[in-house]
Amino acid sequence: MPTEPQPVTLSQVVRRAVEVVDPTSEDAQLGDLEAQFEDADEPITAIDTLDRRLATAAEAIDPDVEDPAVSMAVATILYLAHRRDHLDSHPDDLLRLAARSEWKDRPPAVVADWLAERGIG
């Protein structure tokens, strides 16, 4: 008998976002972000204050909001929270869609530069 798919958890979405933003796992700040949510097994759809939780977590590792990778990871998490059907999308497409969703095609200069360095426009 078929069962319903398990709900996507916050930890799964954070893990995927960090993987997309930092595929080589070299960015310590993104590792810290992921670690903050490694036990967050609640369904992402059940979290009413996701934006605040993410802002608090990001501020703890990037207080001056200067790291474009952290900003993109948060944007990607927020995007995937609403578009869980894109979890398996190509990383470049996912980054482009997350930036468009978060900043209406006008990301901060540091993020735009970060995306451009990766060939994402």
N, CA, C and O atoms as a printed pandas DataFrame, in Angstrom:
     atom_number atom_name residue_name chain_id  residue_number  x_coord  y_coord  z_coord
0              1         N          MET        A               1    0.846   -1.169    0.000
1              2        CA          MET        A               1    0.000    0.000    0.000
2              3         C          MET        A               1    0.901    1.244    0.000
3              4         O          MET        A               1    1.799    1.351    0.835
4              5         N          PRO        A               2    0.670    2.178   -0.923
5              6        CA          PRO        A               2    1.505    3.386   -0.972
6              7         C          PRO        A               2    1.260    4.271    0.237
7              8         O          PRO        A               2    0.145    4.364    0.751
8              9         N          THR        A               3    2.315    4.907    0.671
9             10        CA          THR        A               3    2.199    5.847    1.785
10            11         C          THR        A               3    2.484    7.247    1.276
11            12         O          THR        A               3    3.111    7.433    0.233
12            13         N          GLU        A               4    2.022    8.204    2.015
13            14        CA          GLU        A               4    2.280    9.604    1.669
14            15         C          GLU        A               4    3.758    9.892    1.878
15            16         O          GLU        A               4    4.373    9.327    2.782
16            17         N          PRO        A               5    4.336   10.761    1.060
17            18        CA          PRO        A               5    5.742   11.105    1.307
18            19         C          PRO        A               5    5.885   11.826    2.640
19            20         O          PRO        A               5    4.992   12.545    3.087
20            21         N          GLN        A               6    7.028   11.608    3.251
21            22        CA          GLN        A               6    7.314   12.270    4.513
22            23         C          GLN        A               6    7.446   13.773    4.261
23            24         O          GLN        A               6    7.957   14.181    3.218
24            25         N          PRO        A               7    6.992   14.595    5.201
25            26        CA          PRO        A               7    7.160   16.039    5.029
26            27         C          PRO        A               7    8.641   16.411    5.029
27            28         O          PRO        A               7    9.458   15.767    5.687
28            29         N          VAL        A               8    8.965   17.441    4.292
29            30        CA          VAL        A               8   10.337   17.940    4.228
30            31         C          VAL        A               8   10.613   18.719    5.514
31            32         O          VAL        A               8    9.827   19.578    5.914
32            33         N          THR        A               9   11.727   18.411    6.146
33            34        CA          THR        A               9   12.065   19.059    7.416
34            35         C          THR        A               9   12.962   20.270    7.195
35            36         O          THR        A               9   13.587   20.429    6.146
36            37         N          LEU        A              10   13.003   21.108    8.208
37            38        CA          LEU        A              10   13.877   22.271    8.165
38            39         C          LEU        A              10   15.323   21.837    7.997
39            40         O          LEU        A              10   16.050   22.443    7.210
40            41         N          SER        A              11   15.757   20.823    8.699
41            42        CA          SER        A              11   17.150   20.380    8.578
42            43         C          SER        A              11   17.467   19.912    7.163
43            44         O          SER        A              11   18.570   20.156    6.673
44            45         N          GLN        A              12   16.534   19.248    6.498
45            46        CA          GLN        A              12   16.754   18.811    5.118
46            47         C          GLN        A              12   16.910   20.006    4.179
47            48         O          GLN        A              12   17.778   20.009    3.305
48            49         N          VAL        A              13   16.079   20.999    4.363
49            50        CA          VAL        A              13   16.132   22.178    3.502
50            51         C          VAL        A              13   17.416   22.956    3.745
51            52         O          VAL        A              13   18.053   23.409    2.794
52            53         N          VAL        A              14   17.800   23.116    4.992
53            54        CA          VAL        A              14   19.055   23.822    5.306
54            55         C          VAL        A              14   20.229   23.056    4.704
55            56         O          VAL        A              14   21.114   23.655    4.093
56            57         N          ARG        A              15   20.241   21.750    4.871
57            58        CA          ARG        A              15   21.329   20.930    4.324
58            59         C          ARG        A              15   21.423   21.108    2.809
59            60         O          ARG        A              15   22.521   21.266    2.275
60            61         N          ARG        A              16   20.301   21.085    2.120
61            62        CA          ARG        A              16   20.299   21.245    0.665
62            63         C          ARG        A              16   20.761   22.644    0.272
63            64         O          ARG        A              16   21.538   22.790   -0.670
64            65         N          ALA        A              17   20.306   23.655    0.962
65            66        CA          ALA        A              17   20.707   25.029    0.638
66            67         C          ALA        A              17   22.205   25.214    0.815
67            68         O          ALA        A              17   22.857   25.823   -0.033
68            69         N          VAL        A              18   22.756   24.700    1.898
69            70        CA          VAL        A              18   24.188   24.820    2.133
70            71         C          VAL        A              18   24.963   24.044    1.068
71            72         O          VAL        A              18   26.000   24.509    0.595
72            73         N          GLU        A              19   24.475   22.888    0.698
73            74        CA          GLU        A              19   25.112   22.090   -0.354
74            75         C          GLU        A              19   25.131   22.841   -1.688
75            76         O          GLU        A              19   26.118   22.783   -2.420
76            77         N          VAL        A              20   24.059   23.534   -1.997
77            78        CA          VAL        A              20   23.963   24.292   -3.247
78            79         C          VAL        A              20   24.905   25.497   -3.224
79            80         O          VAL        A              20   25.586   25.772   -4.212
80            81         N          VAL        A              21   24.944   26.205   -2.116
81            82        CA          VAL        A              21   25.761   27.406   -2.012
82            83         C          VAL        A              21   27.245   27.067   -1.871
83            84         O          VAL        A              21   28.100   27.789   -2.382
84            85         N          ASP        A              22   27.544   25.984   -1.186
85            86        CA          ASP        A              22   28.934   25.594   -0.918
86            87         C          ASP        A              22   29.134   24.112   -1.236
87            88         O          ASP        A              22   29.252   23.297   -0.321
88            89         N          PRO        A              23   29.174   23.758   -2.512
89            90        CA          PRO        A              23   29.246   22.343   -2.886
90            91         C          PRO        A              23   30.527   21.641   -2.428
91            92         O          PRO        A              23   30.545   20.414   -2.331
92            93         N          THR        A              24   31.581   22.376   -2.149
93            94        CA          THR        A              24   32.838   21.763   -1.709
94            95         C          THR        A              24   32.966   21.729   -0.184
95            96         O          THR        A              24   33.970   21.249    0.341
96            97         N          SER        A              25   31.971   22.228    0.519
97            98        CA          SER        A              25   31.958   22.244    1.994
98            99         C          SER        A              25   33.196   22.908    2.580
99           100         O          SER        A              25   33.761   22.421    3.560
100          101         N          GLU        A              26   33.616   24.014    1.985
101          102        CA          GLU        A              26   34.802   24.724    2.451
102          103         C          GLU        A              26   34.483   25.944    3.323
103          104         O          GLU        A              26   35.361   26.447    4.023
104          105         N          ASP        A              27   33.252   26.417    3.287
105          106        CA          ASP        A              27   32.889   27.641    3.987
106          107         C          ASP        A              27   32.476   27.317    5.427
107          108         O          ASP        A              27   31.422   26.730    5.668
108          109         N          ALA        A              28   33.329   27.712    6.376
109          110        CA          ALA        A              28   33.079   27.412    7.786
110          111         C          ALA        A              28   31.789   28.049    8.294
111          112         O          ALA        A              28   31.079   27.456    9.106
112          113         N          GLN        A              29   31.486   29.260    7.814
113          114        CA          GLN        A              29   30.264   29.922    8.282
114          115         C          GLN        A              29   29.020   29.150    7.839
115          116         O          GLN        A              29   28.046   29.059    8.587
116          117         N          LEU        A              30   29.051   28.602    6.640
117          118        CA          LEU        A              30   27.909   27.805    6.191
118          119         C          LEU        A              30   27.826   26.497    6.966
119          120         O          LEU        A              30   26.735   25.990    7.223
120          121         N          GLY        A              31   28.975   25.956    7.336
121          122        CA          GLY        A              31   28.972   24.780    8.205
122          123         C          GLY        A              31   28.343   25.099    9.551
123          124         O          GLY        A              31   27.611   24.285   10.114
124          125         N          ASP        A              32   28.636   26.295   10.067
125          126        CA          ASP        A              32   28.025   26.733   11.326
126          127         C          ASP        A              32   26.515   26.908   11.176
127          128         O          ASP        A              32   25.751   26.542   12.069
128          129         N          LEU        A              33   26.093   27.463   10.053
129          130        CA          LEU        A              33   24.661   27.635    9.806
130          131         C          LEU        A              33   23.971   26.280    9.766
131          132         O          LEU        A              33   22.930   26.083   10.394
132          133         N          GLU        A              34   24.551   25.358    9.031
133          134        CA          GLU        A              34   23.971   24.018    8.938
134          135         C          GLU        A              34   23.910   23.355   10.310
135          136         O          GLU        A              34   22.912   22.719   10.650
136          137         N          ALA        A              35   24.964   23.499   11.092
137          138        CA          ALA        A              35   25.013   22.878   12.417
138          139         C          ALA        A              35   23.904   23.397   13.332
139          140         O          ALA        A              35   23.392   22.654   14.169
140          141         N          GLN        A              36   23.534   24.659   13.175
141          142        CA          GLN        A              36   22.471   25.232   14.017
142          143         C          GLN        A              36   21.124   24.549   13.781
143          144         O          GLN        A              36   20.249   24.581   14.647
144          145         N          PHE        A              37   20.959   23.932   12.610
145          146        CA          PHE        A              37   19.672   23.342   12.261
146          147         C          PHE        A              37   19.737   21.824   12.065
147          148         O          PHE        A              37   18.777   21.223   11.583
148          149         N          GLU        A              38   20.859   21.203   12.433
149          150        CA          GLU        A              38   21.013   19.783   12.153
150          151         C          GLU        A              38   19.970   18.913   12.843
151          152         O          GLU        A              38   19.664   17.827   12.351
152          153         N          ASP        A              39   19.424   19.354   13.953
153          154        CA          ASP        A              39   18.405   18.580   14.663
154          155         C          ASP        A              39   16.998   19.136   14.476
155          156         O          ASP        A              39   16.079   18.732   15.188
156          157         N          ALA        A              40   16.819   20.041   13.545
157          158        CA          ALA        A              40   15.509   20.672   13.319
158          159         C          ALA        A              40   14.654   19.767   12.439
159          160         O          ALA        A              40   14.555   19.961   11.227
160          161         N          ASP        A              41   14.044   18.780   13.075
161          162        CA          ASP        A              41   13.297   17.761   12.339
162          163         C          ASP        A              41   11.818   18.082   12.150
163          164         O          ASP        A              41   11.056   17.234   11.685
164          165         N          GLU        A              42   11.406   19.302   12.507
165          166        CA          GLU        A              42   10.012   19.657   12.299
166          167         C          GLU        A              42    9.772   19.956   10.813
167          168         O          GLU        A              42   10.662   20.459   10.127
168          169         N          PRO        A              43    8.579   19.646   10.324
169          170        CA          PRO        A              43    8.274   19.959    8.921
170          171         C          PRO        A              43    8.415   21.457    8.678
171          172         O          PRO        A              43    7.945   22.273    9.471
172          173         N          ILE        A              44    9.058   21.804    7.588
173          174        CA          ILE        A              44    9.305   23.220    7.306
174          175         C          ILE        A              44    7.998   23.985    7.130
175          176         O          ILE        A              44    7.939   25.186    7.396
176          177         N          THR        A              45    6.968   23.306    6.691
177          178        CA          THR        A              45    5.666   23.966    6.502
178          179         C          THR        A              45    4.992   24.313    7.827
179          180         O          THR        A              45    4.042   25.096    7.845
180          181         N          ALA        A              46    5.463   23.750    8.924
181          182        CA          ALA        A              46    4.844   24.001   10.229
182          183         C          ALA        A              46    5.502   25.150   10.985
183          184         O          ALA        A              46    5.109   25.457   12.110
184          185         N          ILE        A              47    6.495   25.782   10.380
185          186        CA          ILE        A              47    7.239   26.834   11.075
186          187         C          ILE        A              47    6.708   28.202   10.648
187          188         O          ILE        A              47    6.900   28.626    9.508
188          189         N          ASP        A              48    6.047   28.878   11.565
189          190        CA          ASP        A              48    5.459   30.183   11.262
190          191         C          ASP        A              48    6.490   31.308   11.239
191          192         O          ASP        A              48    6.306   32.305   10.541
192          193         N          THR        A              49    7.553   31.156   11.982
193          194        CA          THR        A              49    8.532   32.230   12.125
194          195         C          THR        A              49    9.868   31.864   11.473
195          196         O          THR        A              49   10.929   32.191   12.005
196          197         N          LEU        A              50    9.819   31.202   10.350
197          198        CA          LEU        A              50   11.041   30.742    9.702
198          199         C          LEU        A              50   11.980   31.892    9.380
199          200         O          LEU        A              50   13.185   31.795    9.613
200          201         N          ASP        A              51   11.443   32.970    8.851
201          202        CA          ASP        A              51   12.311   34.100    8.499
202          203         C          ASP        A              51   13.043   34.634    9.720
203          204         O          ASP        A              51   14.218   34.987    9.622
204          205         N          ARG        A              52   12.377   34.702   10.867
205          206        CA          ARG        A              52   13.024   35.182   12.091
206          207         C          ARG        A              52   14.066   34.192   12.607
207          208         O          ARG        A              52   15.140   34.590   13.058
208          209         N          ARG        A              53   13.746   32.912   12.538
209          210        CA          ARG        A              53   14.719   31.893   12.968
210          211         C          ARG        A              53   15.977   31.953   12.123
211          212         O          ARG        A              53   17.092   31.862   12.636
212          213         N          LEU        A              54   15.783   32.106   10.825
213          214        CA          LEU        A              54   16.938   32.180    9.929
214          215         C          LEU        A              54   17.733   33.462   10.155
215          216         O          LEU        A              54   18.964   33.440   10.149
216          217         N          ALA        A              55   17.036   34.572   10.352
217          218        CA          ALA        A              55   17.728   35.842   10.598
218          219         C          ALA        A              55   18.563   35.760   11.870
219          220         O          ALA        A              55   19.696   36.240   11.893
220          221         N          THR        A              56   18.029   35.167   12.912
221          222        CA          THR        A              56   18.759   35.013   14.167
222          223         C          THR        A              56   19.987   34.129   13.969
223          224         O          THR        A              56   21.069   34.440   14.466
224          225         N          ALA        A              57   19.815   33.034   13.247
225          226        CA          ALA        A              57   20.936   32.117   12.996
226          227         C          ALA        A              57   21.999   32.792   12.141
227          228         O          ALA        A              57   23.191   32.670   12.425
228          229         N          ALA        A              58   21.584   33.497   11.105
229          230        CA          ALA        A              58   22.538   34.169   10.218
230          231         C          ALA        A              58   23.269   35.282   10.968
231          232         O          ALA        A              58   24.473   35.467   10.790
232          233         N          GLU        A              59   22.550   36.010   11.793
233          234        CA          GLU        A              59   23.175   37.098   12.545
234          235         C          GLU        A              59   24.222   36.575   13.518
235          236         O          GLU        A              59   25.211   37.255   13.793
236          237         N          ALA        A              60   24.011   35.383   14.033
237          238        CA          ALA        A              60   24.975   34.800   14.965
238          239         C          ALA        A              60   26.309   34.496   14.286
239          240         O          ALA        A              60   27.354   34.532   14.934
240          241         N          ILE        A              61   26.281   34.199   12.994
241          242        CA          ILE        A              61   27.536   33.868   12.300
242          243         C          ILE        A              61   28.024   34.981   11.376
243          244         O          ILE        A              61   29.192   35.000   10.988
244          245         N          ASP        A              62   27.143   35.896   11.028
245          246        CA          ASP        A              62   27.507   37.006   10.132
246          247         C          ASP        A              62   26.793   38.271   10.599
247          248         O          ASP        A              62   25.875   38.747    9.932
248          249         N          PRO        A              63   27.210   38.818   11.746
249          250        CA          PRO        A              63   26.477   39.931   12.356
250          251         C          PRO        A              63   26.344   41.172   11.477
251          252         O          PRO        A              63   25.357   41.900   11.586
252          253         N          ASP        A              64   27.313   41.419   10.616
253          254        CA          ASP        A              64   27.261   42.617    9.779
254          255         C          ASP        A              64   26.644   42.366    8.409
255          256         O          ASP        A              64   26.644   43.253    7.555
256          257         N          VAL        A              65   26.125   41.173    8.198
257          258        CA          VAL        A              65   25.492   40.782    6.938
258          259         C          VAL        A              65   26.402   41.132    5.753
259          260         O          VAL        A              65   26.002   41.807    4.804
260          261         N          GLU        A              66   27.626   40.649    5.853
261          262        CA          GLU        A              66   28.610   40.935    4.811
262          263         C          GLU        A              66   28.937   39.725    3.949
263          264         O          GLU        A              66   29.501   39.877    2.866
264          265         N          ASP        A              67   28.597   38.534    4.406
265          266        CA          ASP        A              67   28.965   37.315    3.694
266          267         C          ASP        A              67   27.872   36.953    2.686
267          268         O          ASP        A              67   26.773   36.564    3.080
268          269         N          PRO        A              68   28.166   37.077    1.393
269          270        CA          PRO        A              68   27.140   36.788    0.389
270          271         C          PRO        A              68   26.712   35.327    0.386
271          272         O          PRO        A              68   25.571   35.020    0.038
272          273         N          ALA        A              69   27.601   34.428    0.763
273          274        CA          ALA        A              69   27.228   33.009    0.793
274          275         C          ALA        A              69   26.176   32.751    1.871
275          276         O          ALA        A              69   25.236   31.987    1.652
276          277         N          VAL        A              70   26.333   33.382    3.025
277          278        CA          VAL        A              70   25.334   33.229    4.084
278          279         C          VAL        A              70   24.000   33.828    3.625
279          280         O          VAL        A              70   22.943   33.230    3.832
280          281         N          SER        A              71   24.054   34.996    3.010
281          282        CA          SER        A              71   22.823   35.622    2.503
282          283         C          SER        A              71   22.142   34.731    1.476
283          284         O          SER        A              71   20.919   34.587    1.490
284          285         N          MET        A              72   22.928   34.130    0.584
285          286        CA          MET        A              72   22.345   33.257   -0.436
286          287         C          MET        A              72   21.815   31.966    0.168
287          288         O          MET        A              72   20.804   31.439   -0.297
288          289         N          ALA        A              73   22.475   31.450    1.192
289          290        CA          ALA        A              73   21.969   30.244    1.849
290          291         C          ALA        A              73   20.607   30.520    2.485
291          292         O          ALA        A              73   19.680   29.721    2.355
292          293         N          VAL        A              74   20.495   31.646    3.167
293          294        CA          VAL        A              74   19.213   32.011    3.787
294          295         C          VAL        A              74   18.145   32.212    2.707
295          296         O          VAL        A              74   17.019   31.737    2.854
296          297         N          ALA        A              75   18.490   32.907    1.639
297          298        CA          ALA        A              75   17.534   33.115    0.542
298          299         C          ALA        A              75   17.102   31.782   -0.058
299          300         O          ALA        A              75   15.933   31.603   -0.400
300          301         N          THR        A              76   18.029   30.858   -0.186
301          302        CA          THR        A              76   17.715   29.546   -0.754
302          303         C          THR        A              76   16.823   28.742    0.182
303          304         O          THR        A              76   15.901   28.063   -0.270
304          305         N          ILE        A              77   17.088   28.812    1.470
305          306        CA          ILE        A              77   16.230   28.130    2.441
306          307         C          ILE        A              77   14.806   28.672    2.362
307          308         O          ILE        A              77   13.842   27.909    2.311
308          309         N          LEU        A              78   14.687   29.998    2.351
309          310        CA          LEU        A              78   13.354   30.602    2.274
310          311         C          LEU        A              78   12.644   30.222    0.976
311          312         O          LEU        A              78   11.443   29.953    0.976
312          313         N          TYR        A              79   13.376   30.203   -0.105
313          314        CA          TYR        A              79   12.785   29.821   -1.393
314          315         C          TYR        A              79   12.295   28.374   -1.336
315          316         O          TYR        A              79   11.165   28.080   -1.724
316          317         N          LEU        A              80   13.153   27.474   -0.850
317          318        CA          LEU        A              80   12.776   26.065   -0.801
318          319         C          LEU        A              80   11.658   25.784    0.202
319          320         O          LEU        A              80   10.931   24.800    0.062
320          321         N          ALA        A              81   11.520   26.634    1.200
321          322        CA          ALA        A              81   10.419   26.463    2.148
322          323         C          ALA        A              81    9.071   26.582    1.446
323          324         O          ALA        A              81    8.092   25.950    1.843
324          325         N          HIS        A              82    9.035   27.393    0.405
325          326        CA          HIS        A              82    7.794   27.598   -0.340
326          327         C          HIS        A              82    7.744   26.785   -1.624
327          328         O          HIS        A              82    6.664   26.536   -2.160
328          329         N          ARG        A              83    8.896   26.371   -2.118
329          330        CA          ARG        A              83    8.969   25.610   -3.365
330          331         C          ARG        A              83    9.730   24.304   -3.137
331          332         O          ARG        A              83   10.790   24.068   -3.717
332          333         N          ARG        A              84    9.158   23.472   -2.279
333          334        CA          ARG        A              84    9.807   22.213   -1.944
334          335         C          ARG        A              84    9.965   21.307   -3.161
335          336         O          ARG        A              84   10.794   20.397   -3.159
336          337         N          ASP        A              85    9.171   21.557   -4.196
337          338        CA          ASP        A              85    9.289   20.776   -5.423
338          339         C          ASP        A              85   10.589   21.075   -6.166
339          340         O          ASP        A              85   10.922   20.377   -7.124
340          341         N          HIS        A              86   11.322   22.092   -5.746
341          342        CA          HIS        A              86   12.593   22.462   -6.377
342          343         C          HIS        A              86   13.811   21.946   -5.603
343          344         O          HIS        A              86   14.941   22.305   -5.933
344          345         N          LEU        A              87   13.604   21.128   -4.600
345          346        CA          LEU        A              87   14.722   20.618   -3.805
346          347         C          LEU        A              87   15.797   19.967   -4.668
347          348         O          LEU        A              87   16.985   20.082   -4.367
348          349         N          ASP        A              88   15.400   19.300   -5.718
349          350        CA          ASP        A              88   16.353   18.593   -6.562
350          351         C          ASP        A              88   16.723   19.368   -7.822
351          352         O          ASP        A              88   17.325   18.804   -8.736
352          353         N          SER        A              89   16.379   20.626   -7.884
353          354        CA          SER        A              89   16.723   21.444   -9.049
354          355         C          SER        A              89   18.231   21.600   -9.165
355          356         O          SER        A              89   18.963   21.446   -8.188
356          357         N          HIS        A              90   18.677   21.905  -10.366
357          358        CA          HIS        A              90   20.104   22.162  -10.598
358          359         C          HIS        A              90   20.532   23.333   -9.716
359          360         O          HIS        A              90   19.804   24.320   -9.610
360          361         N          PRO        A              91   21.697   23.240   -9.085
361          362        CA          PRO        A              91   22.137   24.301   -8.170
362          363         C          PRO        A              91   22.119   25.702   -8.781
363          364         O          PRO        A              91   21.680   26.643   -8.121
364          365         N          ASP        A              92   22.578   25.868  -10.011
365          366        CA          ASP        A              92   22.579   27.195  -10.629
366          367         C          ASP        A              92   21.165   27.741  -10.773
367          368         O          ASP        A              92   20.911   28.918  -10.516
368          369         N          ASP        A              93   20.257   26.881  -11.184
369          370        CA          ASP        A              93   18.856   27.306  -11.316
370          371         C          ASP        A              93   18.283   27.684   -9.959
371          372         O          ASP        A              93   17.573   28.680   -9.826
372          373         N          LEU        A              94   18.600   26.881   -8.965
373          374        CA          LEU        A              94   18.091   27.142   -7.619
374          375         C          LEU        A              94   18.609   28.464   -7.066
375          376         O          LEU        A              94   17.853   29.224   -6.462
376          377         N          LEU        A              95   19.887   28.739   -7.269
377          378        CA          LEU        A              95   20.450   30.010   -6.809
378          379         C          LEU        A              95   19.813   31.195   -7.537
379          380         O          LEU        A              95   19.501   32.212   -6.918
380          381         N          ARG        A              96   19.626   31.065   -8.823
381          382        CA          ARG        A              96   19.012   32.133   -9.607
382          383         C          ARG        A              96   17.577   32.394   -9.129
383          384         O          ARG        A              96   17.176   33.542   -8.943
384          385         N          LEU        A              97   16.821   31.326   -8.935
385          386        CA          LEU        A              97   15.434   31.473   -8.490
386          387         C          LEU        A              97   15.352   32.034   -7.068
387          388         O          LEU        A              97   14.487   32.859   -6.773
388          389         N          ALA        A              98   16.242   31.591   -6.199
389          390        CA          ALA        A              98   16.231   32.085   -4.818
390          391         C          ALA        A              98   16.569   33.571   -4.768
391          392         O          ALA        A              98   15.934   34.331   -4.037
392          393         N          ALA        A              99   17.572   33.985   -5.548
393          394        CA          ALA        A              99   17.947   35.408   -5.582
394          395         C          ALA        A              99   16.801   36.241   -6.137
395          396         O          ALA        A              99   16.497   37.315   -5.617
396          397         N          ARG        A             100   16.178   35.750   -7.176
397          398        CA          ARG        A             100   15.054   36.477   -7.774
398          399         C          ARG        A             100   13.907   36.604   -6.777
399          400         O          ARG        A             100   13.287   37.662   -6.664
400          401         N          SER        A             101   13.636   35.540   -6.070
401          402        CA          SER        A             101   12.546   35.554   -5.102
402          403         C          SER        A             101   12.845   36.479   -3.923
403          404         O          SER        A             101   11.981   37.240   -3.488
404          405         N          GLU        A             102   14.059   36.411   -3.417
405          406        CA          GLU        A             102   14.416   37.188   -2.224
406          407         C          GLU        A             102   14.572   38.674   -2.510
407          408         O          GLU        A             102   14.152   39.511   -1.711
408          409         N          TRP        A             103   15.173   38.999   -3.645
409          410        CA          TRP        A             103   15.513   40.395   -3.902
410          411         C          TRP        A             103   14.871   40.959   -5.165
411          412         O          TRP        A             103   15.283   42.017   -5.641
412          413         N          LYS        A             104   13.889   40.285   -5.708
413          414        CA          LYS        A             104   13.171   40.781   -6.897
414          415         C          LYS        A             104   14.126   41.169   -8.022
415          416         O          LYS        A             104   13.995   42.234   -8.625
416          417         N          ASP        A             105   15.092   40.284   -8.293
417          418        CA          ASP        A             105   16.081   40.497   -9.356
418          419         C          ASP        A             105   17.034   41.655   -9.081
419          420         O          ASP        A             105   17.724   42.107   -9.995
420          421         N          ARG        A             106   17.088   42.147   -7.837
421          422        CA          ARG        A             106   17.992   43.244   -7.483
422          423         C          ARG        A             106   18.728   42.914   -6.182
423          424         O          ARG        A             106   18.552   43.593   -5.171
424          425         N          PRO        A             107   19.558   41.858   -6.220
425          426        CA          PRO        A             107   20.267   41.509   -4.982
426          427         C          PRO        A             107   21.276   42.585   -4.608
427          428         O          PRO        A             107   21.693   43.367   -5.462
428          429         N          PRO        A             108   21.670   42.632   -3.352
429          430        CA          PRO        A             108   22.720   43.565   -2.945
430          431         C          PRO        A             108   23.968   43.330   -3.797
431          432         O          PRO        A             108   24.184   42.228   -4.301
432          433         N          ALA        A             109   24.775   44.358   -3.952
433          434        CA          ALA        A             109   25.949   44.277   -4.834
434          435         C          ALA        A             109   26.858   43.108   -4.475
435          436         O          ALA        A             109   27.352   42.415   -5.364
436          437         N          VAL        A             110   27.084   42.882   -3.191
437          438        CA          VAL        A             110   27.971   41.798   -2.791
438          439         C          VAL        A             110   27.408   40.441   -3.218
439          440         O          VAL        A             110   28.166   39.549   -3.598
440          441         N          VAL        A             111   26.106   40.284   -3.159
441          442        CA          VAL        A             111   25.471   39.033   -3.598
442          443         C          VAL        A             111   25.501   38.943   -5.122
443          444         O          VAL        A             111   25.784   37.881   -5.676
444          445         N          ALA        A             112   25.212   40.048   -5.797
445          446        CA          ALA        A             112   25.260   40.054   -7.270
446          447         C          ALA        A             112   26.659   39.683   -7.758
447          448         O          ALA        A             112   26.800   38.926   -8.719
448          449         N          ASP        A             113   27.691   40.210   -7.101
449          450        CA          ASP        A             113   29.060   39.870   -7.463
450          451         C          ASP        A             113   29.337   38.386   -7.212
451          452         O          ASP        A             113   29.971   37.724   -8.034
452          453         N          TRP        A             114   28.870   37.873   -6.098
453          454        CA          TRP        A             114   29.062   36.466   -5.753
454          455         C          TRP        A             114   28.404   35.578   -6.810
455          456         O          TRP        A             114   28.991   34.592   -7.256
456          457         N          LEU        A             115   27.192   35.935   -7.201
457          458        CA          LEU        A             115   26.490   35.167   -8.237
458          459         C          LEU        A             115   27.237   35.259   -9.574
459          460         O          LEU        A             115   27.400   34.253  -10.264
460          461         N          ALA        A             116   27.681   36.438   -9.931
461          462        CA          ALA        A             116   28.395   36.635  -11.195
462          463         C          ALA        A             116   29.682   35.828  -11.238
463          464         O          ALA        A             116   30.040   35.293  -12.288
464          465         N          GLU        A             117   30.387   35.731  -10.108
465          466        CA          GLU        A             117   31.606   34.927  -10.042
466          467         C          GLU        A             117   31.325   33.463  -10.349
467          468         O          GLU        A             117   32.213   32.733  -10.790
468          469         N          ARG        A             118   30.110   33.045  -10.120
469          470        CA          ARG        A             118   29.708   31.666  -10.376
470          471         C          ARG        A             118   29.007   31.503  -11.716
471          472         O          ARG        A             118   28.518   30.423  -12.045
472          473         N          GLY        A             119   28.964   32.580  -12.480
473          474        CA          GLY        A             119   28.323   32.526  -13.787
474          475         C          GLY        A             119   26.812   32.505  -13.742
475          476         O          GLY        A             119   26.155   32.050  -14.678
476          477         N          ILE        A             120   26.265   33.002  -12.642
477          478        CA          ILE        A             120   24.815   33.030  -12.472
478          479         C          ILE        A             120   24.367   34.475  -12.558
479          480         O          ILE        A             120   24.802   35.325  -11.780
480          481         N          GLY        A             121   23.506   34.737  -13.498
481          482        CA          GLY        A             121   23.078   36.129  -13.677
482          483         C          GLY        A             121   21.613   36.331  -13.632
483          484         O          GLY        A             121   21.140   37.459  -13.770
